[in-house]
Amino acid sequence: MQPSTMHRWWTRCLDQAAAGHFPMHELRHSTITEFLRANGGDLALAQRFARHATIATTVDVYGHLETEDLVRGMRRAGARWNGSAQITREYE
């Protein structure tokens, strides 16, 4: 499939959904960010998932983590350090 065919299909989907302009490549950024969240921020794993040559690309360009992600990670680490055998949903 030609890239132009895929982009035309994507544009039609957005038009049908009345979603406005949303570059297809943004899905890659969103996917990698969600992958990082789902895997506890494992950068090496995310780098391999994204097929980036360097981890710096994954971190600096694609890893759009927010303050809430940091807080959640700190709570999970605290639960482990305090000897919690199981991390509850409160920390997820």
N, C-alpha and C positions, 0 to 999 in steps of 0.2 A: 504494500500500500504506500502510495506517495504521501509525504508529509502534508502537501496541500490538500489532499483528499480528507485526511484526518482533521485538519483545521476547519475545512468547510463543514464537516459533520459536527464538530464541536460548536461552531457558530450557530448552526441550525438548532442544536439542542438548547443552547442558551436562549435563542429567540423563542422557541416553543415554551420554555419555562419562564419567559419574561424576566430573566435573571440579569440582564444587562451584560456589559463587557467583563469578562473574567479570563485572562490569559491561561491557556491550557498548562503552561509550564508552572503556574502557581500551584497546581495540584501536586507537583513533585515536592515543592517546599512544604506544603501541608502534610503530605504523606510522611516525609522524613521527620518532621516535628512530632507527629503523632507516634511514629515508630520509636523515637527517643523516649517519649513519655511512657509508652507501653512497656519499654524494656529498661526502665530505671535509669535512663540517661547513658546507656552503654554506647559510648562514642565509637569504639572499634567495631561493634556490631552494626551500628548505623552506617559507618563508612563502607563496610562491605555490602550492606543492603543497597546503598545508593551507588555503588561501584565508583566511588571517588578515588582518585589517585592518592590524595593526601587527606589526612584527618582534618587539616586546617580548613579545607573546603566545606566539609561537613559541619564543622563548628561555626565558622565565620559567615558562611553564606546560607546554609540550609537549616541550621538548628535554631529555630525561633522560639526558644523557651522563655517563659515569663517568670515573674517573681513568685507566682503561685506554685510553679514547678519546683523552684528552689525550696520553698517552705515545705512542700510535700516530701521532697528528698531529705530534708533535715529532720523531719518528724520520723520518717522511716529509719534513718540512721540512728536517731535517738532511741527508738523502740528496740533496735538490735543491741545497741550499747547497754541498755538497761536490762537486757536478758529476756526480753519478750520472745517467747517461742514462736508466736504467730503475730503477724502484723494485722491489725484489725482494719476494717473498712474506713475507720476514722482517719487513718493515715494514707489512704489511697486517694 
